Amino acid sequence: MAWHEMRRAWVGDRSQKSHTKFRQPILSWTTSFEDLLSTGEPFPEPIPLTDVVDLLVDIWAEEGFYN
C-alpha cells in the first residue's frame, strides 16, 4: 500500500488525465544519433523513453544490427 501512495506522489493523480491525448514528438523523424550527441546542451524538455527506443531501433535496423 505504501508503494502505491509513493508512486502516486511521484507521478501525480493520473485518473484525471486523458489517456487518448496525443503529443507532438520531441525528436524529429530526421534526427540522427549524431545530432543528439553533437551538442552538450540539455534538451528543452525530457525525451520519452519510447522515442529514444524508436530512434535506436531505426538506427540499428539501418546498420543491420536489428532485424
matplotlib code that plots the C-alpha trace (Angstrom):
import matplotlib.pyplot as plt

x = [0.0, 2.8, 4.4, 1.2, 1.0, 4.6, 4.1, 1.0, 3.0, 5.8, 3.6, 0.7, -3.0, -3.3, -7.0, -7.8, -5.7, -7.0, -5.2, -6.2, -4.2, -1.7, 1.6, 3.9, 7.2, 10.2, 12.6, 12.1, 11.9, 15.0, 17.0, 20.2, 22.2, 25.0, 22.5, 21.7, 25.4, 26.7, 25.7, 26.4, 23.3, 20.4, 17.2, 14.5, 12.3, 12.8, 12.7, 10.4, 12.0, 9.7, 11.1, 14.7, 14.0, 12.3, 15.3, 17.8, 15.7, 15.7, 19.5, 20.2, 17.9, 19.7, 23.1, 21.9, 22.1, 18.4, 16.1]
y = [0.0, 2.4, 1.8, 2.8, 6.0, 6.9, 6.2, 8.4, 11.2, 10.8, 10.5, 12.5, 11.7, 10.1, 9.4, 13.0, 12.8, 11.7, 8.6, 9.5, 12.7, 12.8, 14.6, 16.0, 14.1, 15.8, 14.1, 14.9, 11.9, 13.3, 13.3, 11.3, 9.8, 12.2, 15.1, 14.0, 13.7, 16.8, 19.3, 19.5, 21.5, 19.9, 19.2, 21.8, 19.0, 15.4, 12.9, 10.0, 6.6, 5.3, 8.0, 7.0, 3.3, 4.0, 6.0, 3.3, 0.6, 2.6, 3.2, -0.5, -1.6, 0.7, -0.7, -4.3, -4.9, -5.4, -7.5]
z = [0.0, 0.8, -2.6, -4.4, -2.3, -3.0, -6.7, -6.8, -5.1, -7.8, -10.9, -9.8, -10.0, -13.4, -13.0, -14.0, -17.2, -20.6, -21.9, -25.5, -25.6, -28.5, -28.0, -30.6, -30.8, -29.3, -31.7, -35.4, -37.7, -39.4, -36.2, -36.3, -33.5, -34.3, -34.0, -30.5, -29.4, -31.3, -28.6, -24.9, -24.3, -22.4, -24.4, -23.9, -22.4, -21.5, -24.3, -23.6, -23.4, -26.2, -28.6, -27.7, -28.2, -31.6, -32.7, -31.6, -33.4, -36.6, -36.4, -35.6, -38.5, -40.9, -39.7, -39.9, -36.2, -35.6, -37.7]

ax = plt.figure().add_subplot(projection="3d")
ax.plot(x, y, z, "-o")
ax.set_aspect("equal")
plt.show()
